[in-house]
Amino acid sequence: MATKKSASGSKSKTRATTRKKTTAARKPTARKATAKKAAAKKPAAKKPGAKKPTAKPPAAKKAAAGKAAAGKASAAKKPAGKGAKRAPSAGKTGTAAKLLARRSERARTAAKAAKSQERKTTQGKAAARRTTTRKRTTSRKRSSTRVSTAQLVGDAMEDEDGDGDGGDGGDGAQAKGKGLRLRSQPVEVQEIDVRIGRARKSRLPEFSARSFGKSPKKATAKEIQALLLKHLGRCAVPPKAGAPENLVQMGIYCFFAVGGTSSKAAIDAMRRLIDNFPDWNEFRISDAYELVEILEDLPIEHLFDRCEQVLEFVNEVYNDRNFVELEYLREYPVEDRPAMLGRYQSLPPSYAHFLALAIQDFEGFLFHYSWARVVQRLGLVPRSGSPKKLVAAADKAFEGCDTVSLQVDLIDLGEEICTSKNPNCKGCYLVLNCKGRKI
C-alpha cells in the first residue's frame, strides 16, 4: 500500500511540474497576443508629414457639416474688422463687377481729359512763343523812325476807292497802301499800331551841349524859364470863356495842352471829342484811330499818342469810380490832391500836377519833389527839408513868370533827366547853369 501511494504521489508531482512548465511557456505567447490586440485598438501615433484619414463614419460627417454651417453663420453675423475685405455674395457678384467697370471707365475718361488739357496748354504756350517771336522779328525789321499819324491817315484816305492800290494801281503803291483803311479793315489797324510804335515816347527831346565850360554860369529865373520853354514848350492855361466844365474835361484838355499846343487848339480838341460821342460809355469803347479822324486837322503833335492817353485816362477813372467824374478831389486838402491823382497810371506826374493846379485855379506853386530838387541844384532856391519853405522860396524866386509851365516842365525834367540818383547831367538843358552838375 505504501508503494502504491508513493507511485501515485510521484505521478501527481510530475503532472504538476509539467503543468507549470506548460503554463510558463504559454504565458509569454498570451502576453504577446494581448499586446497586439491592445496595439490594434489604440489610435496610431501622428507622424510629422502624415495626413488624417479621410474616411469618417456617417455620424461624424453629419456632426462636422453642422459645425461648419454654424461657423459660417456666426462669421456672417460678426462685423468685419478694419482693412478686412468682405467677399461678395453669390447674388451681388454681377453688381460689383458693374461698379468696377464703371470706376475703370471713369478713370480712363479722367486720364484722357487730363492729357487733352495738357496738350491744349502746350499748344497755347507754343502759339504764344511763336507770336512773341514774330512780333520781335517784325519790330526789328521796322525802321526806328516813327511814321506820323497825318501821313498814315493820308495814305488811308488815298485808298478810299477800295482797289487796295493806294489810288494809282502800281504794285509798289499797292504795297504801300495795303491795310491802311481805318474803319473798314480793323485787322489792318494792328499794322498801323506797329508802324507808329505803341510804346509811348517821352516828350523831352534829346540834347547835348557843345561845351560845358570850366564853371556853371549864373542865370536868372527868367532865363531858366526861357530855356525850358525853348526845349519843352509852354503849357497853356485854358481861357475863362469856354473853359472845361469839370475835372474830367480838364484832364482831357491837359493831354492836348501840355507840350506846346495852343489853348485854342486844345479847347477845340476837347470840345470835338465830347460833342462827337453821345455819352462816356460810347467814348470809352472807341479806339484811338477814331479820335484821330475827328482831330486830324488840328495843329497837334503826336496826335495818336495823345488820343491813346485820353482813352486810357477816361477808362481808368471809370474803373476807379464806376463813373466818369473827379469832382470828389475838390473835397481833399490841397497837399493831398497830387497824391490822389498819382494813383492813375495814365496820368504822368507833370499832367497830374497840371490837373491839381487846375483845381486851385492855376494859382501859385504846388509842392512836388521833382521841381524842388531841380531848383535847389540850380541854386535858385536855398536847400531846405520843409515843403512850405520851398514853396515860399520858389514863389519869391520866380515872381512874374509863367509858374504853370515852369512847374510842369521842371517836373518832367526832374522825373527823366535830373533824377535823385545818377542824373543825366550831360543831356540836361540847364547843365550850363547848374551848380550841382556832375560832368
C-alpha positions as CSV (number, residue, x, y, z in Angstrom):
1,M,0.0,0.0,0.0
2,A,2.8,2.3,0.7
3,T,4.4,1.6,-2.5
4,K,1.2,2.5,-4.5
5,K,0.8,5.8,-2.6
6,S,4.4,6.8,-3.4
7,A,3.9,6.0,-7.0
8,S,0.8,8.0,-7.3
9,G,2.4,10.9,-5.4
10,S,5.3,11.0,-7.8
11,K,2.9,11.0,-10.8
12,S,1.0,13.8,-9.4
13,K,4.1,15.8,-8.8
14,T,5.2,15.0,-12.3
15,R,1.9,16.3,-13.7
16,A,2.1,19.5,-11.6
17,T,5.6,20.2,-12.8
18,T,4.5,19.6,-16.4
19,R,1.5,21.9,-16.0
20,K,3.8,24.7,-14.6
21,K,6.2,24.4,-17.4
22,T,3.3,24.4,-19.9
23,T,1.8,27.4,-18.2
24,A,5.1,29.2,-18.1
25,A,5.7,28.5,-21.8
26,R,2.2,29.7,-22.7
27,K,2.3,33.0,-20.7
28,P,4.7,35.0,-23.0
29,T,2.7,34.0,-26.0
30,A,-0.6,35.1,-24.4
31,R,1.0,38.3,-23.3
32,K,2.2,39.0,-26.9
33,A,-1.3,38.3,-28.2
34,T,-2.8,40.6,-25.6
35,A,-0.3,43.4,-26.5
36,K,-1.1,43.0,-30.2
37,K,-4.8,43.3,-29.6
38,A,-4.3,46.4,-27.4
39,A,-2.0,48.0,-30.1
40,A,-4.6,47.3,-32.7
41,K,-7.3,49.0,-30.6
42,K,-5.2,52.2,-29.8
43,P,-5.1,55.0,-32.5
44,A,-1.9,55.2,-34.5
45,A,0.6,57.9,-33.5
46,K,0.6,61.1,-35.6
47,K,3.7,61.4,-37.8
48,P,5.1,64.8,-38.9
49,G,4.1,64.5,-42.5
50,A,1.2,62.1,-42.2
51,K,-2.4,63.1,-43.2
52,K,-5.5,62.4,-41.3
53,P,-7.6,59.6,-42.6
54,T,-10.4,61.0,-44.8
55,A,-12.8,58.2,-44.1
56,K,-15.3,59.2,-41.4
57,P,-18.3,57.4,-40.1
58,P,-21.7,58.9,-41.2
59,A,-22.4,60.3,-37.8
60,A,-19.1,62.1,-37.7
61,K,-19.7,63.6,-41.1
62,K,-23.1,64.9,-40.1
63,A,-21.6,66.5,-37.0
64,A,-18.8,68.1,-38.9
65,A,-21.2,69.5,-41.5
66,G,-23.4,71.0,-38.7
67,K,-20.4,72.7,-37.1
68,A,-19.2,74.2,-40.4
69,A,-22.7,75.6,-41.1
70,A,-22.8,77.1,-37.6
71,G,-19.3,78.7,-38.1
72,K,-20.3,80.3,-41.4
73,A,-23.4,81.8,-39.9
74,S,-21.5,83.2,-36.9
75,A,-18.8,84.7,-39.3
76,A,-21.5,86.3,-41.4
77,K,-23.1,87.9,-38.3
78,K,-19.8,89.3,-37.0
79,P,-18.8,92.8,-38.3
80,A,-15.7,92.9,-40.5
81,G,-12.6,94.5,-38.9
82,K,-10.6,97.4,-40.3
83,G,-8.9,96.6,-43.5
84,A,-10.8,93.4,-43.9
85,K,-12.4,92.7,-47.3
86,R,-15.8,91.2,-47.5
87,A,-16.3,88.5,-50.0
88,P,-19.2,89.3,-52.4
89,S,-22.2,87.1,-52.1
90,A,-23.3,85.0,-54.9
91,G,-26.2,87.4,-55.7
92,K,-24.1,90.6,-55.7
93,T,-21.2,89.4,-57.8
94,G,-22.7,90.9,-61.0
95,T,-23.3,94.4,-59.4
96,A,-19.8,94.5,-58.0
97,A,-18.4,93.7,-61.4
98,K,-20.5,96.5,-63.0
99,L,-19.3,99.0,-60.3
100,L,-15.7,98.1,-61.0
101,A,-16.2,98.5,-64.7
102,R,-17.8,102.0,-64.2
103,R,-14.9,103.1,-62.0
104,S,-12.3,101.9,-64.5
105,E,-14.2,103.7,-67.3
106,R,-14.3,107.0,-65.2
107,A,-10.6,106.7,-64.5
108,R,-9.9,106.3,-68.3
109,T,-12.1,109.3,-69.1
110,A,-10.3,111.4,-66.5
111,A,-6.9,110.4,-67.8
112,K,-8.0,111.3,-71.4
113,A,-9.3,114.7,-70.2
114,A,-6.1,115.4,-68.4
115,K,-4.0,114.5,-71.4
116,S,-6.2,116.7,-73.7
117,Q,-5.9,119.7,-71.3
118,E,-2.1,119.3,-71.1
119,R,-1.9,119.1,-74.9
120,K,-4.0,122.3,-75.2
121,T,-1.8,124.1,-72.7
122,T,1.3,123.0,-74.5
123,Q,-0.1,124.2,-77.8
124,G,-1.2,127.5,-76.4
125,K,2.3,128.2,-74.9
126,A,3.9,127.2,-78.2
127,A,1.5,129.6,-80.1
128,A,2.3,132.4,-77.7
129,R,6.0,131.9,-78.1
130,R,5.6,131.9,-81.9
131,T,3.5,135.1,-81.7
132,T,6.2,136.8,-79.5
133,T,9.0,135.7,-81.8
134,R,7.0,137.0,-84.8
135,K,6.4,140.4,-83.1
136,R,10.1,140.7,-82.2
137,T,11.1,139.9,-85.7
138,T,8.6,142.4,-87.2
139,S,9.7,145.1,-84.8
140,R,13.4,144.6,-85.7
141,K,12.6,144.8,-89.3
142,R,10.7,148.1,-88.9
143,S,12.7,151.2,-89.1
144,S,13.4,153.1,-85.9
145,T,11.9,156.3,-87.4
146,R,8.3,157.0,-86.4
147,V,5.7,157.5,-89.1
148,S,3.5,160.5,-88.5
149,T,-0.2,160.0,-88.0
150,A,-1.1,162.5,-90.6
151,Q,0.9,160.5,-93.2
152,L,-0.9,157.3,-92.2
153,V,-4.3,159.0,-92.4
154,G,-3.4,160.5,-95.8
155,D,-2.4,157.0,-97.1
156,A,-5.7,155.6,-95.8
157,M,-7.7,158.4,-97.5
158,E,-5.9,157.8,-100.8
159,D,-7.0,154.2,-100.7
160,E,-10.7,155.0,-100.2
161,D,-11.6,153.8,-103.7
162,G,-11.3,150.2,-102.4
163,D,-8.9,148.8,-105.0
164,G,-6.2,148.4,-102.4
165,D,-3.5,150.0,-104.6
166,G,-3.3,153.4,-103.0
167,G,-5.1,155.1,-105.9
168,D,-2.5,154.7,-108.8
169,G,-2.7,150.9,-109.5
170,G,1.0,150.2,-109.2
171,D,2.5,147.3,-107.3
172,G,4.6,149.5,-105.2
173,A,1.7,151.7,-104.3
174,Q,-0.4,148.6,-103.5
175,A,2.2,147.5,-101.0
176,K,2.3,151.0,-99.6
177,G,-1.4,151.5,-99.2
178,K,-2.3,147.9,-98.2
179,G,-4.0,147.6,-94.8
180,L,-4.3,151.3,-94.1
181,R,-8.1,151.7,-94.1
182,L,-9.1,152.8,-90.6
183,R,-12.8,151.9,-90.4
184,S,-13.5,149.1,-92.9
185,Q,-10.4,146.9,-92.0
186,P,-9.9,146.8,-88.3
187,V,-7.5,143.9,-88.6
188,E,-5.0,146.0,-90.5
189,V,-5.2,148.7,-87.8
190,Q,-2.8,146.4,-85.9
191,E,-0.2,147.0,-88.7
192,I,-0.7,150.8,-88.2
193,D,-0.1,150.4,-84.5
194,V,3.2,148.6,-85.2
195,R,4.3,151.2,-87.7
196,I,3.6,154.2,-85.4
197,G,5.0,152.4,-82.4
198,R,2.6,151.9,-79.5
199,A,5.4,152.4,-76.9
200,R,4.8,155.9,-75.6
201,K,7.8,158.1,-76.1
202,S,9.0,160.9,-73.8
203,R,8.1,164.4,-74.8
204,L,11.6,165.5,-73.8
205,P,13.8,165.9,-76.9
206,E,17.4,164.8,-76.9
207,F,20.0,167.4,-76.0
208,S,23.8,167.6,-75.9
209,A,25.7,170.8,-75.0
210,R,28.5,172.0,-77.3
211,S,30.7,172.8,-74.4
212,F,30.3,172.8,-70.6
213,G,32.8,175.5,-69.6
214,K,35.0,175.4,-66.5
215,S,32.3,176.5,-64.2
216,P,28.5,177.0,-64.4
217,K,27.1,180.4,-65.5
218,K,24.7,182.1,-63.1
219,A,21.3,182.5,-64.6
220,T,18.2,184.3,-63.5
221,A,14.8,182.7,-63.1
222,K,13.5,184.2,-66.4
223,E,16.5,182.8,-68.3
224,I,15.8,179.4,-66.8
225,Q,12.2,179.6,-67.9
226,A,13.2,180.7,-71.4
227,L,15.5,177.7,-71.8
228,L,12.7,175.3,-70.6
229,L,10.1,176.9,-73.0
230,K,12.5,176.6,-75.8
231,H,13.0,172.9,-75.4
232,L,9.8,171.7,-73.8
233,G,7.2,174.3,-74.8
234,R,4.5,176.2,-73.0
235,C,1.6,174.6,-71.1
236,A,-1.3,176.8,-72.0
237,V,-3.9,177.7,-69.3
238,P,-7.4,177.5,-70.7
239,P,-9.3,180.8,-71.0
240,K,-12.1,181.5,-68.7
241,A,-14.5,181.8,-71.6
242,G,-15.1,178.2,-72.9
243,A,-13.1,176.6,-70.1
244,P,-13.7,172.9,-69.3
245,E,-16.8,172.4,-67.2
246,N,-15.5,169.6,-64.9
247,L,-12.2,167.9,-63.9
248,V,-12.6,165.1,-66.5
249,Q,-12.8,167.6,-69.3
250,M,-9.9,169.5,-67.8
251,G,-7.9,166.2,-67.8
252,I,-8.7,165.7,-71.5
253,Y,-7.7,169.3,-72.1
254,C,-4.3,168.9,-70.3
255,F,-3.4,165.9,-72.6
256,F,-3.6,168.2,-75.6
257,A,-2.3,171.4,-73.9
258,V,0.9,170.2,-72.4
259,G,3.8,170.3,-74.8
260,G,3.5,173.5,-76.8
261,T,-0.1,173.2,-78.1
262,S,-2.1,176.4,-78.1
263,S,-5.0,176.7,-75.7
264,K,-7.4,177.3,-78.6
265,A,-6.4,174.0,-80.3
266,A,-6.6,172.1,-77.0
267,I,-10.0,173.5,-76.2
268,D,-11.2,172.7,-79.7
269,A,-9.9,169.1,-79.4
270,M,-11.7,168.6,-76.1
271,R,-15.0,170.0,-77.4
272,R,-14.9,167.9,-80.6
273,L,-14.4,164.7,-78.6
274,I,-17.2,165.4,-76.2
275,D,-19.7,166.5,-79.0
276,N,-19.0,163.5,-81.2
277,F,-20.0,160.9,-78.7
278,P,-23.4,160.7,-77.0
279,D,-22.1,159.6,-73.6
280,W,-19.0,158.5,-71.8
281,N,-19.7,154.8,-72.3
282,E,-19.6,155.3,-76.1
283,F,-16.4,157.3,-75.7
284,R,-14.7,154.6,-73.6
285,I,-15.3,151.8,-76.0
286,S,-14.0,153.8,-79.0
287,D,-10.5,153.4,-80.5
288,A,-7.7,155.9,-80.7
289,Y,-7.8,156.0,-84.6
290,E,-11.5,157.1,-84.4
291,L,-10.4,160.1,-82.3
292,V,-7.6,160.8,-84.7
293,E,-10.1,161.1,-87.6
294,I,-12.0,163.6,-85.6
295,L,-9.0,165.8,-84.7
296,E,-6.7,165.2,-87.7
297,D,-7.0,168.8,-89.0
298,L,-5.8,170.4,-85.7
299,P,-2.2,171.5,-85.2
300,I,-1.4,169.0,-82.5
301,E,1.9,167.0,-82.5
302,H,1.9,163.2,-81.7
303,L,-1.9,163.2,-82.1
304,F,-2.3,159.4,-81.9
305,D,-0.3,159.2,-78.6
306,R,-2.4,161.9,-77.0
307,C,-5.7,160.3,-78.1
308,E,-4.5,157.0,-76.7
309,Q,-3.6,158.6,-73.4
310,V,-7.1,160.3,-73.3
311,L,-8.8,156.9,-73.7
312,E,-6.7,155.3,-71.0
313,F,-7.4,158.2,-68.6
314,V,-11.2,158.1,-69.1
315,N,-11.3,154.3,-68.8
316,E,-9.1,154.3,-65.6
317,V,-11.3,156.9,-64.0
318,Y,-14.4,154.8,-64.8
319,N,-12.8,151.7,-63.4
320,D,-11.8,153.5,-60.2
321,R,-15.1,155.3,-59.5
322,N,-17.6,153.2,-61.6
323,F,-18.5,156.6,-63.1
324,V,-16.5,159.2,-65.1
325,E,-16.1,162.0,-62.6
326,L,-13.4,163.5,-60.5
327,E,-15.2,166.2,-58.5
328,Y,-14.5,164.4,-55.3
329,L,-10.9,165.7,-55.5
330,R,-12.1,169.2,-54.6
331,E,-13.0,168.0,-51.1
332,Y,-9.4,166.9,-50.3
333,P,-6.8,169.2,-48.9
334,V,-4.5,171.0,-51.4
335,E,-1.4,169.0,-50.4
336,D,-3.3,165.6,-50.8
337,R,-4.6,166.2,-54.3
338,P,-1.4,165.3,-56.2
339,A,-1.2,162.0,-54.3
340,M,-4.8,161.1,-55.2
341,L,-4.2,161.9,-58.8
342,G,-0.9,159.9,-58.8
343,R,-3.0,156.7,-58.4
344,Y,-3.9,157.0,-62.1
345,Q,-1.2,155.4,-64.1
346,S,-2.4,157.1,-67.3
347,L,-1.5,160.5,-65.9
348,P,2.2,161.2,-65.9
349,P,3.4,163.2,-62.9
350,S,3.5,166.5,-64.8
351,Y,-0.1,166.0,-66.1
352,A,-1.3,165.1,-62.6
353,H,0.3,168.3,-61.3
354,F,-1.3,170.3,-64.0
355,L,-4.7,168.9,-63.1
356,A,-4.1,169.6,-59.4
357,L,-3.2,173.2,-60.2
358,A,-6.4,173.5,-62.2
359,I,-8.4,172.7,-59.1
360,Q,-6.9,175.8,-57.4
361,D,-7.4,178.0,-60.5
362,F,-3.7,177.7,-61.5
363,E,-2.5,180.0,-58.7
364,G,0.9,179.9,-57.1
365,F,3.2,176.9,-56.6
366,L,2.2,173.4,-55.5
367,F,4.9,171.3,-53.9
368,H,6.4,168.4,-55.8
369,Y,9.8,166.7,-55.1
370,S,10.9,166.8,-58.7
371,W,10.8,170.5,-59.3
372,A,12.1,171.2,-55.8
373,R,15.1,169.0,-56.5
374,V,15.9,170.8,-59.8
375,V,15.6,174.4,-58.4
376,Q,17.8,173.5,-55.4
377,R,20.5,172.1,-57.6
378,L,20.3,175.2,-59.8
379,G,20.9,177.3,-56.7
380,L,17.8,179.4,-57.3
381,V,16.2,178.3,-54.0
382,P,18.1,177.6,-50.8
383,R,18.2,173.9,-49.7
384,S,15.5,173.0,-47.1
385,G,13.7,170.0,-45.9
386,S,10.4,171.8,-45.4
387,P,7.9,171.8,-48.3
388,K,6.3,175.0,-47.1
389,K,9.6,176.9,-47.1
390,L,10.5,175.6,-50.6
391,V,7.1,176.7,-52.0
392,A,7.5,180.1,-50.5
393,A,11.1,180.5,-51.8
394,A,10.1,179.3,-55.3
395,D,7.2,181.7,-55.3
396,K,9.5,184.5,-54.5
397,A,12.3,183.5,-56.9
398,F,10.0,183.0,-59.9
399,E,7.8,186.0,-59.3
400,G,6.3,187.3,-62.6
401,C,7.0,184.0,-64.5
402,D,4.6,181.5,-66.0
403,T,4.5,179.3,-62.9
404,V,2.2,176.7,-64.5
405,S,4.5,176.0,-67.5
406,L,7.6,176.3,-65.2
407,Q,6.3,173.7,-62.7
408,V,5.2,171.2,-65.4
409,D,8.5,171.5,-67.3
410,L,10.6,171.2,-64.2
411,I,8.7,168.1,-63.1
412,D,9.3,166.4,-66.5
413,L,13.0,167.4,-66.3
414,G,13.3,166.1,-62.7
415,E,11.5,162.8,-63.5
416,E,13.5,161.8,-66.5
417,I,16.9,163.7,-66.5
418,C,17.6,165.4,-63.2
419,T,16.8,162.3,-61.1
420,S,17.7,161.9,-57.5
421,K,20.3,159.1,-58.3
422,N,22.6,159.1,-61.3
423,P,21.2,162.2,-63.1
424,N,21.9,162.6,-66.8
425,C,23.7,166.0,-66.5
426,K,25.2,165.8,-70.0
427,G,21.7,165.6,-71.5
428,C,20.2,168.3,-69.4
429,Y,19.0,171.6,-71.0
430,L,20.2,173.5,-67.9
431,V,23.6,171.9,-67.5
432,L,25.4,175.2,-68.3
433,N,23.7,177.0,-65.4
434,C,23.5,174.2,-62.8
435,K,25.7,174.5,-59.7
436,G,25.2,170.8,-58.7
437,R,26.1,169.3,-62.1
438,K,28.3,166.2,-62.4
439,I,30.2,166.1,-65.7
